[in-house]
Amino acid sequence: MVPHSWRRRTPALLAAALLLATAMAPAQTPGGGAKADALNPQAEVPALRHDSALARYRQAGEPLPLGWKEANDTAARIGGWRAYAREAAAPASSAAPKPPGGSPR
């Protein structure tokens, strides 16, 4: 339930937020010139431009994938699927190395 005092303030806060957003909005016309007449089909309008957010995306730290031929040659060189099976079945090594000088207190 909204307190009674907020019910009176909500319209004023919304109006203030709208005015602030309108004042901070960038101009829609290039160069700050006059707006084109929306009802005039012959009016000149700026060309649409789309910049994809993914155009400059680069994965950090991941090597490029091998081609299928190189991947098959690597698998054959290390022993095929059996090498991967041995690797998966091997016990996991301890994740935290022991500190030098004995056990921690």
Buried (B, 14 or more C-beta within 10 A) or exposed (E): EEEEEEEEEEEEEEEEEEEEEEEEEEEEEEEEEEEBEEEEEEEEEEEEEEEEEEEEEEEEEEEEEEEEEEEEEEEEEEEEEEEEEEEEEEEEEEEEEEEEEEEEE
